[in-house]
Amino acid sequence: MRKFLLSNIDSVSVITILITLILFLAALYFTGLTHDILLEAGVFLVSVKLIIMGYQNKQSSDKNHKELKEILKMLQKISAK
């Protein structure tokens, strides 16, 4: 699990998760379980969604790079003939 996190989540995402979680817990502590908790939960979920989107973009980018390398290899083989 740790290897997965280190290879797929960048340090900025980890910092964002930690800051958002700390702020969410602080808001929960100071405001209690009032209607404001829905707003805080919404902010937390938006942050998580942005991190998930970043992960998906990284996966897509890695796939595109791999495919481009394969195309480049095929073009080099064709041009070598």
C-alpha positions in Angstrom: 0.0 0.0 0.0 2.8 2.4 0.9 4.6 1.7 -2.4 1.4 2.4 -4.3 0.9 5.7 -2.5 4.5 6.8 -3.1 4.4 5.9 -6.8 1.0 7.3 -7.6 0.3 10.3 -5.3 2.6 13.3 -5.5 3.7 15.2 -2.4 1.5 18.1 -3.2 -1.6 15.9 -3.0 -0.4 14.4 0.3 0.1 17.9 1.7 -3.4 18.9 0.4 -5.0 15.9 2.1 -3.3 16.6 5.4 -4.1 20.3 5.5 -7.7 19.7 4.5 -8.1 16.9 7.1 -6.6 19.1 9.8 -8.9 22.0 8.9 -11.9 19.7 8.7 -11.2 18.3 12.2 -10.6 21.8 13.6 -13.9 23.0 12.2 -15.6 19.9 13.6 -14.1 20.6 17.0 -14.9 24.3 17.1 -18.4 24.2 15.5 -19.5 20.9 16.7 -22.2 18.8 14.9 -24.2 21.8 13.6 -25.5 22.5 10.1 -22.0 24.0 9.3 -20.6 20.4 9.2 -22.3 19.9 5.8 -20.3 22.8 4.4 -17.1 21.5 5.9 -17.8 18.0 4.6 -18.5 19.5 1.1 -15.1 21.3 1.1 -13.4 18.1 2.2 -15.1 16.1 -0.6 -14.2 18.7 -3.2 -10.6 18.4 -2.2 -10.7 14.6 -2.4 -12.3 14.8 -5.8 -9.5 17.1 -7.1 -6.9 14.7 -5.8 -8.7 11.7 -7.5 -8.9 13.7 -10.8 -5.2 14.4 -10.5 -4.5 10.7 -10.1 -6.7 9.8 -13.1 -4.9 12.4 -15.2 -1.5 11.0 -14.2 -2.7 7.5 -15.2 -4.0 8.8 -18.5 -0.8 10.7 -19.2 1.4 7.7 -18.4 -0.7 5.6 -20.8 -0.3 8.2 -23.5 3.4 8.4 -23.0 3.7 4.6 -23.3 1.7 4.6 -26.5 3.8 7.4 -28.0 7.0 5.6 -27.2 5.7 2.5 -29.0 4.7 4.6 -32.1 8.1 6.2 -32.1 9.8 2.8 -32.0 7.7 1.7 -35.0 8.5 4.8 -36.9 12.2 4.4 -36.2 12.0 0.8 -37.5 10.3 1.9 -40.6 12.7 4.7 -41.3 15.7 2.4 -40.7 14.7 0.2 -43.6 
